[in-house]
Amino acid sequence: MSNARFITLEGLDGAGKSTHLTFIRQWLQQQGIDAVFTREPGGTPLGEKLRDILLDIDTDATLDTETLLMFASRQELISTVIRPQLAAGKWVVSDRFTDATFAYQGGGRGVPAERIAVLEHWVQQGLQPHLTILLDVPLEVARARLEGSRLPDRFEQEREDFHQRVRQMYLARAQANPQRFLVLDASSELAAIQQRIAAALAALQDAG
């Protein structure tokens, strides 16, 4: 457990999380680090069903229901994947975690942060990532990258002001937690971004 690390990637859709997750996977493999990769919402059989509901453009849910479903998926992931794998000494890398709820349901939708924090405390019981990599990118860049790649999901189809609020909340979370966040300009050169990610991962490894 002492060598186990929990890493999360955050950012707007189109920020490049998939590309950098592939790089992280390769880096960990080169270091001989046993790691498990997952995503939110999802990552478990039940979580994937909840993901389908949450991202479906035909889903009509109240803000509270949406937030509770996010944490229901998260509870299942923590109890059946994250905690057991960390206890086994493995690294866990997740595409999104609770910062996404603060950003999307909090910043984007307007759910009070205090209400989200209550659920965070209940579900996570103190569990926090050792490192959160925030891939920050201007909205116009993110949207250009997504253009024509796939049909937009329930969140991607939201208006520009929604995504601007999401981005600002992500940045506010990073500013409030500088010891946990690595904020990267995801519109900069790929090699430079990955160099900084590799340095952050190496620092985590050395800390073990």
ChimeraX commands (.cxc) that place a marker at each C-alpha (Angstrom):
marker #1 position 0.00,0.00,0.00 radius 0.5
marker #1 position 2.86,2.41,0.77 radius 0.5
marker #1 position 3.98,2.33,-2.89 radius 0.5
marker #1 position 0.46,2.54,-4.32 radius 0.5
marker #1 position -0.56,5.78,-5.99 radius 0.5
marker #1 position -3.93,7.13,-7.10 radius 0.5
marker #1 position -3.80,9.46,-10.12 radius 0.5
marker #1 position -6.68,11.26,-11.82 radius 0.5
marker #1 position -6.92,13.14,-15.11 radius 0.5
marker #1 position -9.35,16.00,-15.49 radius 0.5
marker #1 position -10.32,18.56,-18.11 radius 0.5
marker #1 position -12.89,19.48,-20.70 radius 0.5
marker #1 position -13.79,16.94,-23.36 radius 0.5
marker #1 position -11.33,17.60,-26.15 radius 0.5
marker #1 position -8.48,18.43,-23.78 radius 0.5
marker #1 position -6.59,15.29,-24.80 radius 0.5
marker #1 position -7.14,12.98,-21.84 radius 0.5
marker #1 position -7.19,9.85,-23.99 radius 0.5
marker #1 position -3.84,10.70,-25.59 radius 0.5
marker #1 position -2.18,11.37,-22.26 radius 0.5
marker #1 position -3.71,8.33,-20.60 radius 0.5
marker #1 position -2.00,6.24,-23.29 radius 0.5
marker #1 position 1.30,7.98,-22.51 radius 0.5
marker #1 position 0.87,7.37,-18.77 radius 0.5
marker #1 position 0.13,3.70,-19.39 radius 0.5
marker #1 position 3.30,3.34,-21.47 radius 0.5
marker #1 position 5.43,5.22,-18.92 radius 0.5
marker #1 position 4.24,3.06,-16.04 radius 0.5
marker #1 position 4.85,-0.10,-18.05 radius 0.5
marker #1 position 8.40,1.04,-18.82 radius 0.5
marker #1 position 8.99,1.57,-15.10 radius 0.5
marker #1 position 7.62,-1.86,-14.29 radius 0.5
marker #1 position 4.77,-0.36,-12.25 radius 0.5
marker #1 position 1.63,-2.47,-12.01 radius 0.5
marker #1 position -1.33,-0.17,-12.68 radius 0.5
marker #1 position -5.08,-0.32,-13.18 radius 0.5
marker #1 position -6.87,2.16,-15.44 radius 0.5
marker #1 position -10.49,3.13,-15.00 radius 0.5
marker #1 position -12.93,5.93,-15.73 radius 0.5
marker #1 position -15.80,7.95,-14.32 radius 0.5
marker #1 position -18.64,7.65,-14.46 radius 0.5
marker #1 position -18.19,3.95,-15.06 radius 0.5
marker #1 position -15.36,1.54,-14.37 radius 0.5
marker #1 position -17.59,-1.24,-13.02 radius 0.5
marker #1 position -20.52,-3.15,-14.54 radius 0.5
marker #1 position -23.01,-1.07,-12.57 radius 0.5
marker #1 position -21.05,2.12,-13.14 radius 0.5
marker #1 position -21.09,1.61,-16.90 radius 0.5
marker #1 position -24.88,1.28,-16.84 radius 0.5
marker #1 position -25.09,4.51,-14.86 radius 0.5
marker #1 position -22.69,6.12,-17.35 radius 0.5
marker #1 position -25.02,5.23,-20.21 radius 0.5
marker #1 position -27.90,6.89,-18.38 radius 0.5
marker #1 position -25.92,10.00,-17.42 radius 0.5
marker #1 position -24.52,10.64,-20.91 radius 0.5
marker #1 position -27.67,9.79,-22.86 radius 0.5
marker #1 position -29.07,12.96,-24.45 radius 0.5
marker #1 position -32.59,11.64,-23.79 radius 0.5
marker #1 position -32.03,11.39,-20.02 radius 0.5
marker #1 position -34.16,13.90,-18.14 radius 0.5
marker #1 position -32.91,14.11,-14.56 radius 0.5
marker #1 position -33.01,16.75,-11.86 radius 0.5
marker #1 position -29.72,18.24,-10.75 radius 0.5
marker #1 position -29.82,16.35,-7.45 radius 0.5
marker #1 position -30.53,13.06,-9.21 radius 0.5
marker #1 position -27.67,13.61,-11.65 radius 0.5
marker #1 position -25.27,14.39,-8.80 radius 0.5
marker #1 position -26.39,11.41,-6.75 radius 0.5
marker #1 position -25.98,9.07,-9.73 radius 0.5
marker #1 position -22.43,10.34,-10.21 radius 0.5
marker #1 position -21.65,9.48,-6.61 radius 0.5
marker #1 position -23.44,6.14,-6.85 radius 0.5
marker #1 position -21.13,5.18,-9.69 radius 0.5
marker #1 position -18.17,6.54,-7.71 radius 0.5
marker #1 position -19.09,4.55,-4.59 radius 0.5
marker #1 position -19.13,1.34,-6.60 radius 0.5
marker #1 position -15.79,2.16,-8.22 radius 0.5
marker #1 position -14.10,3.05,-4.94 radius 0.5
marker #1 position -15.33,-0.01,-3.07 radius 0.5
marker #1 position -14.74,-2.61,-5.81 radius 0.5
marker #1 position -11.76,-1.23,-7.75 radius 0.5
marker #1 position -9.86,1.72,-6.31 radius 0.5
marker #1 position -9.47,0.73,-2.66 radius 0.5
marker #1 position -8.80,-2.98,-3.33 radius 0.5
marker #1 position -6.20,-2.24,-6.00 radius 0.5
marker #1 position -4.44,0.36,-3.85 radius 0.5
marker #1 position -4.45,-2.11,-0.96 radius 0.5
marker #1 position -2.76,-4.62,-3.27 radius 0.5
marker #1 position 0.00,-2.08,-3.92 radius 0.5
marker #1 position -1.05,-1.19,-7.45 radius 0.5
marker #1 position -1.29,2.28,-8.94 radius 0.5
marker #1 position -4.77,3.36,-10.01 radius 0.5
marker #1 position -5.28,5.89,-12.82 radius 0.5
marker #1 position -8.77,7.27,-13.38 radius 0.5
marker #1 position -10.15,9.31,-16.26 radius 0.5
marker #1 position -12.06,11.80,-14.04 radius 0.5
marker #1 position -12.99,11.66,-10.36 radius 0.5
marker #1 position -14.71,13.97,-7.86 radius 0.5
marker #1 position -13.15,17.16,-9.23 radius 0.5
marker #1 position -15.30,16.55,-12.30 radius 0.5
marker #1 position -18.44,16.61,-10.15 radius 0.5
marker #1 position -17.41,19.91,-8.59 radius 0.5
marker #1 position -16.70,21.24,-12.10 radius 0.5
marker #1 position -19.69,19.90,-14.07 radius 0.5
marker #1 position -22.48,19.60,-11.51 radius 0.5
marker #1 position -21.10,22.42,-9.34 radius 0.5
marker #1 position -19.63,24.94,-11.75 radius 0.5
marker #1 position -21.64,23.99,-14.80 radius 0.5
marker #1 position -25.03,23.21,-13.30 radius 0.5
marker #1 position -24.86,25.30,-10.14 radius 0.5
marker #1 position -25.17,22.60,-7.46 radius 0.5
marker #1 position -23.74,24.18,-4.28 radius 0.5
marker #1 position -20.21,23.00,-3.53 radius 0.5
marker #1 position -21.21,22.38,0.09 radius 0.5
marker #1 position -23.74,19.74,-0.99 radius 0.5
marker #1 position -21.20,18.01,-3.21 radius 0.5
marker #1 position -18.68,18.08,-0.35 radius 0.5
marker #1 position -21.13,16.23,1.91 radius 0.5
marker #1 position -21.38,13.41,-0.63 radius 0.5
marker #1 position -17.62,13.46,-1.15 radius 0.5
marker #1 position -17.02,12.93,2.57 radius 0.5
marker #1 position -19.63,10.18,2.82 radius 0.5
marker #1 position -18.48,8.21,-0.22 radius 0.5
marker #1 position -14.72,8.75,-0.13 radius 0.5
marker #1 position -14.04,8.70,3.62 radius 0.5
marker #1 position -10.87,10.71,3.15 radius 0.5
marker #1 position -9.73,9.07,-0.09 radius 0.5
marker #1 position -8.10,11.63,-2.40 radius 0.5
marker #1 position -5.83,11.31,-5.43 radius 0.5
marker #1 position -2.10,11.63,-4.84 radius 0.5
marker #1 position -1.91,13.56,-8.11 radius 0.5
marker #1 position -4.54,15.21,-10.29 radius 0.5
marker #1 position -3.44,16.23,-13.77 radius 0.5
marker #1 position -5.66,19.01,-15.10 radius 0.5
marker #1 position -5.41,19.41,-18.86 radius 0.5
marker #1 position -6.54,22.98,-19.33 radius 0.5
marker #1 position -7.49,24.14,-22.78 radius 0.5
marker #1 position -9.49,27.07,-24.20 radius 0.5
marker #1 position -13.04,26.04,-25.01 radius 0.5
marker #1 position -12.67,26.84,-28.71 radius 0.5
marker #1 position -9.68,24.49,-28.96 radius 0.5
marker #1 position -11.51,21.70,-27.15 radius 0.5
marker #1 position -14.56,22.04,-29.38 radius 0.5
marker #1 position -12.48,22.13,-32.55 radius 0.5
marker #1 position -10.84,18.86,-31.53 radius 0.5
marker #1 position -14.21,17.19,-30.95 radius 0.5
marker #1 position -15.79,18.53,-34.13 radius 0.5
marker #1 position -17.04,15.62,-36.19 radius 0.5
marker #1 position -15.30,12.99,-34.03 radius 0.5
marker #1 position -18.53,11.62,-32.60 radius 0.5
marker #1 position -22.06,12.57,-31.69 radius 0.5
marker #1 position -21.99,14.88,-28.65 radius 0.5
marker #1 position -23.21,13.37,-25.39 radius 0.5
marker #1 position -25.54,14.99,-22.86 radius 0.5
marker #1 position -22.77,17.18,-21.39 radius 0.5
marker #1 position -20.89,17.94,-24.60 radius 0.5
marker #1 position -24.01,19.40,-26.18 radius 0.5
marker #1 position -24.39,22.01,-23.43 radius 0.5
marker #1 position -23.98,25.67,-24.34 radius 0.5
marker #1 position -20.66,27.51,-24.33 radius 0.5
marker #1 position -21.32,29.33,-21.05 radius 0.5
marker #1 position -21.81,25.97,-19.29 radius 0.5
marker #1 position -18.38,24.75,-20.40 radius 0.5
marker #1 position -16.77,28.06,-19.51 radius 0.5
marker #1 position -18.09,27.68,-15.96 radius 0.5
marker #1 position -16.80,24.11,-15.87 radius 0.5
marker #1 position -13.34,25.26,-16.90 radius 0.5
marker #1 position -13.29,28.07,-14.35 radius 0.5
marker #1 position -14.31,25.70,-11.56 radius 0.5
marker #1 position -11.54,23.28,-12.53 radius 0.5
marker #1 position -9.02,26.12,-12.33 radius 0.5
marker #1 position -10.44,27.26,-8.99 radius 0.5
marker #1 position -10.12,23.72,-7.61 radius 0.5
marker #1 position -6.51,23.58,-8.77 radius 0.5
marker #1 position -5.71,26.93,-7.20 radius 0.5
marker #1 position -7.22,25.78,-3.90 radius 0.5
marker #1 position -5.28,22.48,-3.96 radius 0.5
marker #1 position -1.87,23.27,-5.49 radius 0.5
marker #1 position -0.16,20.39,-3.70 radius 0.5
marker #1 position -2.36,17.86,-5.53 radius 0.5
marker #1 position -2.90,19.46,-8.94 radius 0.5
marker #1 position -0.59,19.64,-11.93 radius 0.5
marker #1 position -2.14,22.14,-14.35 radius 0.5
marker #1 position -0.96,21.80,-17.93 radius 0.5
marker #1 position -1.69,23.90,-20.98 radius 0.5
marker #1 position -3.19,21.18,-23.16 radius 0.5
marker #1 position -2.93,23.36,-26.27 radius 0.5
marker #1 position 0.88,23.44,-26.08 radius 0.5
marker #1 position 3.33,21.07,-27.74 radius 0.5
marker #1 position 2.61,17.40,-27.01 radius 0.5
marker #1 position 6.21,16.51,-26.16 radius 0.5
marker #1 position 6.43,19.34,-23.62 radius 0.5
marker #1 position 3.20,18.24,-21.92 radius 0.5
marker #1 position 4.32,14.64,-21.69 radius 0.5
marker #1 position 7.72,15.67,-20.32 radius 0.5
marker #1 position 5.99,17.41,-17.42 radius 0.5
marker #1 position 3.68,14.43,-16.86 radius 0.5
marker #1 position 6.66,12.08,-16.78 radius 0.5
marker #1 position 8.43,14.31,-14.25 radius 0.5
marker #1 position 5.36,14.36,-12.01 radius 0.5
marker #1 position 5.02,10.56,-12.21 radius 0.5
marker #1 position 8.71,10.12,-11.42 radius 0.5
marker #1 position 8.34,12.36,-8.39 radius 0.5
marker #1 position 5.44,10.21,-7.17 radius 0.5
marker #1 position 7.49,7.09,-7.68 radius 0.5
marker #1 position 10.43,8.54,-5.77 radius 0.5
marker #1 position 8.14,9.56,-2.92 radius 0.5
marker #1 position 7.29,5.90,-2.41 radius 0.5
marker link #1:1,2 radius 0.2
marker link #1:2,3 radius 0.2
marker link #1:3,4 radius 0.2
marker link #1:4,5 radius 0.2
marker link #1:5,6 radius 0.2
marker link #1:6,7 radius 0.2
marker link #1:7,8 radius 0.2
marker link #1:8,9 radius 0.2
marker link #1:9,10 radius 0.2
marker link #1:10,11 radius 0.2
marker link #1:11,12 radius 0.2
marker link #1:12,13 radius 0.2
marker link #1:13,14 radius 0.2
marker link #1:14,15 radius 0.2
marker link #1:15,16 radius 0.2
marker link #1:16,17 radius 0.2
marker link #1:17,18 radius 0.2
marker link #1:18,19 radius 0.2
marker link #1:19,20 radius 0.2
marker link #1:20,21 radius 0.2
marker link #1:21,22 radius 0.2
marker link #1:22,23 radius 0.2
marker link #1:23,24 radius 0.2
marker link #1:24,25 radius 0.2
marker link #1:25,26 radius 0.2
marker link #1:26,27 radius 0.2
marker link #1:27,28 radius 0.2
marker link #1:28,29 radius 0.2
marker link #1:29,30 radius 0.2
marker link #1:30,31 radius 0.2
marker link #1:31,32 radius 0.2
marker link #1:32,33 radius 0.2
marker link #1:33,34 radius 0.2
marker link #1:34,35 radius 0.2
marker link #1:35,36 radius 0.2
marker link #1:36,37 radius 0.2
marker link #1:37,38 radius 0.2
marker link #1:38,39 radius 0.2
marker link #1:39,40 radius 0.2
marker link #1:40,41 radius 0.2
marker link #1:41,42 radius 0.2
marker link #1:42,43 radius 0.2
marker link #1:43,44 radius 0.2
marker link #1:44,45 radius 0.2
marker link #1:45,46 radius 0.2
marker link #1:46,47 radius 0.2
marker link #1:47,48 radius 0.2
marker link #1:48,49 radius 0.2
marker link #1:49,50 radius 0.2
marker link #1:50,51 radius 0.2
marker link #1:51,52 radius 0.2
marker link #1:52,53 radius 0.2
marker link #1:53,54 radius 0.2
marker link #1:54,55 radius 0.2
marker link #1:55,56 radius 0.2
marker link #1:56,57 radius 0.2
marker link #1:57,58 radius 0.2
marker link #1:58,59 radius 0.2
marker link #1:59,60 radius 0.2
marker link #1:60,61 radius 0.2
marker link #1:61,62 radius 0.2
marker link #1:62,63 radius 0.2
marker link #1:63,64 radius 0.2
marker link #1:64,65 radius 0.2
marker link #1:65,66 radius 0.2
marker link #1:66,67 radius 0.2
marker link #1:67,68 radius 0.2
marker link #1:68,69 radius 0.2
marker link #1:69,70 radius 0.2
marker link #1:70,71 radius 0.2
marker link #1:71,72 radius 0.2
marker link #1:72,73 radius 0.2
marker link #1:73,74 radius 0.2
marker link #1:74,75 radius 0.2
marker link #1:75,76 radius 0.2
marker link #1:76,77 radius 0.2
marker link #1:77,78 radius 0.2
marker link #1:78,79 radius 0.2
marker link #1:79,80 radius 0.2
marker link #1:80,81 radius 0.2
marker link #1:81,82 radius 0.2
marker link #1:82,83 radius 0.2
marker link #1:83,84 radius 0.2
marker link #1:84,85 radius 0.2
marker link #1:85,86 radius 0.2
marker link #1:86,87 radius 0.2
marker link #1:87,88 radius 0.2
marker link #1:88,89 radius 0.2
marker link #1:89,90 radius 0.2
marker link #1:90,91 radius 0.2
marker link #1:91,92 radius 0.2
marker link #1:92,93 radius 0.2
marker link #1:93,94 radius 0.2
marker link #1:94,95 radius 0.2
marker link #1:95,96 radius 0.2
marker link #1:96,97 radius 0.2
marker link #1:97,98 radius 0.2
marker link #1:98,99 radius 0.2
marker link #1:99,100 radius 0.2
marker link #1:100,101 radius 0.2
marker link #1:101,102 radius 0.2
marker link #1:102,103 radius 0.2
marker link #1:103,104 radius 0.2
marker link #1:104,105 radius 0.2
marker link #1:105,106 radius 0.2
marker link #1:106,107 radius 0.2
marker link #1:107,108 radius 0.2
marker link #1:108,109 radius 0.2
marker link #1:109,110 radius 0.2
marker link #1:110,111 radius 0.2
marker link #1:111,112 radius 0.2
marker link #1:112,113 radius 0.2
marker link #1:113,114 radius 0.2
marker link #1:114,115 radius 0.2
marker link #1:115,116 radius 0.2
marker link #1:116,117 radius 0.2
marker link #1:117,118 radius 0.2
marker link #1:118,119 radius 0.2
marker link #1:119,120 radius 0.2
marker link #1:120,121 radius 0.2
marker link #1:121,122 radius 0.2
marker link #1:122,123 radius 0.2
marker link #1:123,124 radius 0.2
marker link #1:124,125 radius 0.2
marker link #1:125,126 radius 0.2
marker link #1:126,127 radius 0.2
marker link #1:127,128 radius 0.2
marker link #1:128,129 radius 0.2
marker link #1:129,130 radius 0.2
marker link #1:130,131 radius 0.2
marker link #1:131,132 radius 0.2
marker link #1:132,133 radius 0.2
marker link #1:133,134 radius 0.2
marker link #1:134,135 radius 0.2
marker link #1:135,136 radius 0.2
marker link #1:136,137 radius 0.2
marker link #1:137,138 radius 0.2
marker link #1:138,139 radius 0.2
marker link #1:139,140 radius 0.2
marker link #1:140,141 radius 0.2
marker link #1:141,142 radius 0.2
marker link #1:142,143 radius 0.2
marker link #1:143,144 radius 0.2
marker link #1:144,145 radius 0.2
marker link #1:145,146 radius 0.2
marker link #1:146,147 radius 0.2
marker link #1:147,148 radius 0.2
marker link #1:148,149 radius 0.2
marker link #1:149,150 radius 0.2
marker link #1:150,151 radius 0.2
marker link #1:151,152 radius 0.2
marker link #1:152,153 radius 0.2
marker link #1:153,154 radius 0.2
marker link #1:154,155 radius 0.2
marker link #1:155,156 radius 0.2
marker link #1:156,157 radius 0.2
marker link #1:157,158 radius 0.2
marker link #1:158,159 radius 0.2
marker link #1:159,160 radius 0.2
marker link #1:160,161 radius 0.2
marker link #1:161,162 radius 0.2
marker link #1:162,163 radius 0.2
marker link #1:163,164 radius 0.2
marker link #1:164,165 radius 0.2
marker link #1:165,166 radius 0.2
marker link #1:166,167 radius 0.2
marker link #1:167,168 radius 0.2
marker link #1:168,169 radius 0.2
marker link #1:169,170 radius 0.2
marker link #1:170,171 radius 0.2
marker link #1:171,172 radius 0.2
marker link #1:172,173 radius 0.2
marker link #1:173,174 radius 0.2
marker link #1:174,175 radius 0.2
marker link #1:175,176 radius 0.2
marker link #1:176,177 radius 0.2
marker link #1:177,178 radius 0.2
marker link #1:178,179 radius 0.2
marker link #1:179,180 radius 0.2
marker link #1:180,181 radius 0.2
marker link #1:181,182 radius 0.2
marker link #1:182,183 radius 0.2
marker link #1:183,184 radius 0.2
marker link #1:184,185 radius 0.2
marker link #1:185,186 radius 0.2
marker link #1:186,187 radius 0.2
marker link #1:187,188 radius 0.2
marker link #1:188,189 radius 0.2
marker link #1:189,190 radius 0.2
marker link #1:190,191 radius 0.2
marker link #1:191,192 radius 0.2
marker link #1:192,193 radius 0.2
marker link #1:193,194 radius 0.2
marker link #1:194,195 radius 0.2
marker link #1:195,196 radius 0.2
marker link #1:196,197 radius 0.2
marker link #1:197,198 radius 0.2
marker link #1:198,199 radius 0.2
marker link #1:199,200 radius 0.2
marker link #1:200,201 radius 0.2
marker link #1:201,202 radius 0.2
marker link #1:202,203 radius 0.2
marker link #1:203,204 radius 0.2
marker link #1:204,205 radius 0.2
marker link #1:205,206 radius 0.2
marker link #1:206,207 radius 0.2
marker link #1:207,208 radius 0.2
view
